[in-house]
Amino acid sequence: MSRIQTTFEKLRLHSRKALIPFITAGDPSPQLTVPLLHALVEAGADVIELGVPFSDPMADGPTIQRASERALKHGVSLHDVLAMVAQFRNKNSATPLVLMGYGNPIEAMGWERFAKNCAEAGVDGVLTVDFPPEESHEAFGHLQRHGIDPIFLLAPTTRDERIAKIAKQARGYVYYVSLKGVTGAGNLDLTDIAQKMPHLRQHISLPIGVGFGIRDAATARAVSRLCDGVVVGSRIVQEIENSTEQNVVGNVSRLVKELRSAVD
């Protein structure tokens, strides 16, 4: 049983929902990524999504775009991100960690080598925004051979036939994009999510996490009642952006504790 599956099973047994925070590796500096990962866990994160910085993050809004830019200015590469994961694993062997990013850096490394390196570092899942499952059987096959969960996005516009196909290939959990827009957009409609969830569950037996547009504790609480996990990215990255390197860990920890309390 994978770390992701184990975590969601434990949460289910205690009637709790997963809190899944996102940060970008290397933001605000490479030296602070691992301390931030540990702070997220201590503040109540169940699963962590770690963004791989990329120069053209098409699904991300301005906040996460700037985070990638800051990380890239520090020269953070996919190799560096995997080294950060390995360092995190020196002290934490339990919290699932999912790499979230785009295909270009992985293609440059090669999927077989990437999957092997992920397994050695301690990565549990990979979400590649611009790799549709219909065209990625070989790529995701490498991940699964190394025990790494391929995680897929579903959108409000995804048709039933495609939902069913993704449900067959997905592992770990499915990430439902709660709005028609980029990360951090402000037009979240809880009614739409509430109407969509029962329909998705007709096809999907895996846990469903909901993200994009969750910007405060009240929204996190409301969304948590509708799904299995709440993904919060832009709001946390915004907190990083507005903090100094001296107080960023404390500020992020405080925010995630508020979200944890709300989800519970």
WOTAZI-V347214 format. One record per helix or strand of 2 or more residues. SS is the DSSP state (A for helix, B for strand). FROM is the first residue (numbers start at 1). TO is the last residue. If there is no record, write none. Layout:
ss & from & to
SS & FROM & TO
SS & FROM & TO
This chain:
ss & from & to
A & 3 & 13
B & 18 & 24
A & 30 & 43
B & 47 & 51
A & 62 & 73
A & 78 & 89
B & 96 & 101
A & 103 & 109
A & 111 & 121
B & 125 & 128
A & 133 & 135
A & 137 & 145
B & 149 & 150
B & 153 & 154
A & 160 & 169
B & 173 & 177
A & 190 & 201
B & 207 & 211
A & 217 & 224
B & 229 & 232
A & 234 & 241
A & 248 & 263
